[in-house]
Amino acid sequence: MRRNLTPYTFLLPYLLIFGVFWAWPILYSFYLSFLDTRSFPWAWNPGANWGRILQDATFQDALRNTFLILLIQVPLMLALATALAVALNSRLLKFRPFFRFAFFAPVVVGAVAYSAVFRLIFNTDFGALNSGLKVLGLGPVDWLYTPGPAMAVIILVVTWRWTGYNAIIILAGLQSIPKDIYEAAAIDGATPWQQFLRITLPGIRPVLLFCFVLSIIGTLQLFTEPFLITNSGPGTATMTLGTYLYQQGFRSFNFGYASAIAYTVALLAAVFSLIQLRFFGRD
């Protein structure tokens, strides 16, 4: 009996940490989503949060902004990552290890550091981009305090940061395709474009699906760039579900409503993942 319990003794520390710091917060936040936490003492009132989320104009702005970023940035980033991975996999490219590191580097740069750099680049008065526009005879653009340009900056920064990361993953998929398939296709007269459509894309389909799912989940949780670069503004123009959750939980201390937003984000991520696996995950 004691011998049978030995494996569980070794697993017990991990299970305790897992239960306290992972399982319990998830379950407790679900319970919080049914409490009215706008005033003390907290009271059981499921409609206070779940009813509000259907009518909250700010939540709808955050949801619309998140979907807009998702619809523009994710396909753009994956297309660029695929093209970049093909280039990094080419035998014609010299110094391939250097370029692979260079394009992966944005992922390891601190969020505060690169956000400060982008705020300087897009500064209205003395930013590098407006200085370049002035040289071309064009007027300055208020990049960070006008709704459309501010959203464009967020999409640009997120694309800059994650394209190289996804390119490295897709590159691993490219290198798993046998070279003799390309050689046979070349002997049969297939052009490089035909080889890309008929061999490369089908060969990396599982990797693309993996990147697609991760990118959508990451976009639904997007927080760092809109929080540090535009502070979700102007107004709610670049507010995302992640920044709105933070605002409700840690500025307004309305933990019940923040929990309801968190579970809405998790539900959306699950639905999008199931849709992708259902329609694109078939062999």
LINTA-V839070 format. One record per residue. N is the residue number from 1. PHI is phi in radians with two decimals (NA if undefined). D_FIRST is the distance of its C-alpha to the first C-alpha in whole Angstrom. Layout:
# LINTA-V839070
N/PHI/D_FIRST  N/PHI/D_FIRST
This chain:
# LINTA-V839070
1/NA/0  2/-1.13/4  3/-1.13/5  4/-1.18/5  5/-1.47/7  6/-1.00/9  7/-1.01/12  8/-1.19/12  9/-1.14/13  10/-1.20/15  11/-1.39/17  12/-0.99/17  13/-1.01/20  14/-1.11/22  15/-1.11/21  16/-1.13/22  17/-1.12/25  18/-1.05/26  19/-1.19/25  20/-1.32/28  21/-1.74/30  22/-2.16/30  23/-1.21/29  24/-1.11/30  25/-1.04/34  26/-1.16/34  27/-1.18/33  28/-1.21/35  29/-1.16/38  30/-1.11/38  31/-1.13/38  32/-1.07/41  33/-1.11/43  34/-1.75/44  35/-1.85/45  36/-1.51/48  37/-1.87/48  38/-1.32/52  39/-2.56/52  40/-1.76/50  41/-1.37/48  42/-1.14/47  43/-2.24/47  44/-1.23/45  45/-2.78/48  46/-0.99/47  47/-1.25/50  48/-1.08/51  49/-1.76/49  50/-1.24/49  51/-1.31/53  52/-1.15/54  53/-1.11/52  54/-1.42/55  55/-2.05/58  56/-1.30/57  57/-1.14/60  58/-1.18/58  59/-1.10/55  60/-1.13/57  61/-1.10/59  62/-1.11/56  63/-1.15/55  64/-1.13/58  65/-1.10/58  66/-1.09/54  67/-1.15/55  68/-1.11/58  69/-1.09/57  70/-1.10/54  71/-1.24/57  72/-1.61/59  73/-1.30/57  74/-1.12/54  75/-1.10/56  76/-1.08/58  77/-1.15/56  78/-1.19/54  79/-1.14/57  80/-1.12/58  81/-1.13/55  82/-1.14/55  83/-1.08/59  84/-1.15/58  85/-1.12/55  86/-1.09/57  87/-1.14/60  88/-1.22/57  89/-1.59/56  90/-1.27/60  91/-1.25/61  92/-1.33/64  93/-1.48/62  94/-1.56/62  95/0.98/60  96/-1.02/57  97/-1.02/55  98/-1.13/57  99/-1.17/58  100/-1.10/54  101/-1.16/53  102/-1.07/56  103/-1.39/55  104/-1.48/51  105/-0.96/53  106/-0.94/53  107/-1.20/49  108/-1.61/49  109/-1.31/52  110/-1.05/51  111/-1.08/52  112/-1.14/54  113/-1.13/56  114/-1.26/57  115/-1.15/58  116/-1.11/60  117/-1.11/62  118/-1.18/62  119/-1.12/64  120/-1.22/66  121/-1.06/67  122/-1.71/67  123/-1.10/69  124/-1.18/72  125/-1.53/75  126/-2.31/74  127/-1.30/71  128/-1.13/71  129/-1.19/71  130/-1.18/74  131/-1.11/76  132/-1.14/76  133/-1.11/77  134/-1.14/80  135/-1.06/81  136/-1.41/81  137/1.47/83  138/-1.78/81  139/-1.35/80  140/-1.24/77  141/-2.02/74  142/-1.44/72  143/-1.06/69  144/-1.63/66  145/-2.17/68  146/-2.17/69  147/-0.92/67  148/-1.08/67  149/-1.04/68  150/-1.10/65  151/-1.14/62  152/-1.08/64  153/-1.12/63  154/-1.07/59  155/-1.09/59  156/-1.11/60  157/-1.17/58  158/-1.11/55  159/-1.11/56  160/-1.03/57  161/-1.28/54  162/-1.82/51  163/-1.10/54  164/-1.09/53  165/-1.05/49  166/-1.21/49  167/-1.11/52  168/-1.16/49  169/-1.15/46  170/-1.15/49  171/-1.04/50  172/-1.08/47  173/-1.16/47  174/-1.08/51  175/-1.30/50  176/-1.52/47  177/-1.42/50  178/-1.03/52  179/-1.18/55  180/-1.15/57  181/-1.16/57  182/-1.15/59  183/-1.13/61  184/-1.15/61  185/-1.14/62  186/-1.13/65  187/-1.13/66  188/-1.37/67  189/1.62/69  190/-1.24/66  191/-1.33/67  192/-0.97/65  193/-1.14/65  194/-1.15/64  195/-1.11/61  196/-1.14/60  197/-1.27/60  198/-1.64/59  199/-2.03/56  200/-1.16/55  201/-1.06/54  202/-1.08/53  203/-1.20/51  204/-1.80/49  205/-0.99/49  206/-1.08/45  207/-1.21/46  208/-1.08/48  209/-1.10/46  210/-1.06/44  211/-1.11/46  212/-1.09/48  213/-1.11/45  214/-1.10/44  215/-1.16/48  216/-1.16/48  217/-1.10/45  218/-1.11/46  219/-1.17/49  220/-1.11/48  221/-1.74/46  222/-0.98/50  223/-2.43/50  224/-1.03/51  225/-1.12/55  226/-1.13/56  227/-1.31/55  228/-1.54/56  229/-1.67/59  230/-2.01/61  231/0.93/59  232/1.17/59  233/-1.80/62  234/-1.23/65  235/1.12/64  236/-2.01/61  237/-1.12/63  238/-2.13/60  239/-1.25/57  240/-1.96/54  241/-1.06/51  242/-1.16/49  243/-1.25/52  244/-1.23/52  245/-1.06/49  246/-1.08/49  247/-1.07/52  248/-1.23/51  249/-1.40/48  250/-2.05/49  251/-1.97/53  252/-1.62/53  253/0.94/50  254/-1.68/49  255/-1.16/45  256/-1.12/45  257/-1.22/48  258/-1.07/46  259/-1.14/43  260/-1.12/45  261/-1.11/47  262/-1.06/44  263/-1.24/42  264/-1.15/45  265/-1.08/45  266/-1.10/42  267/-1.14/43  268/-1.08/46  269/-1.09/44  270/-1.14/41  271/-1.12/45  272/-1.08/46  273/-1.14/43  274/-1.13/43  275/-1.10/47  276/-1.12/47  277/-1.17/44  278/-1.22/46  279/-1.70/49  280/-2.06/49  281/-1.63/45  282/-1.34/46  283/-1.44/46
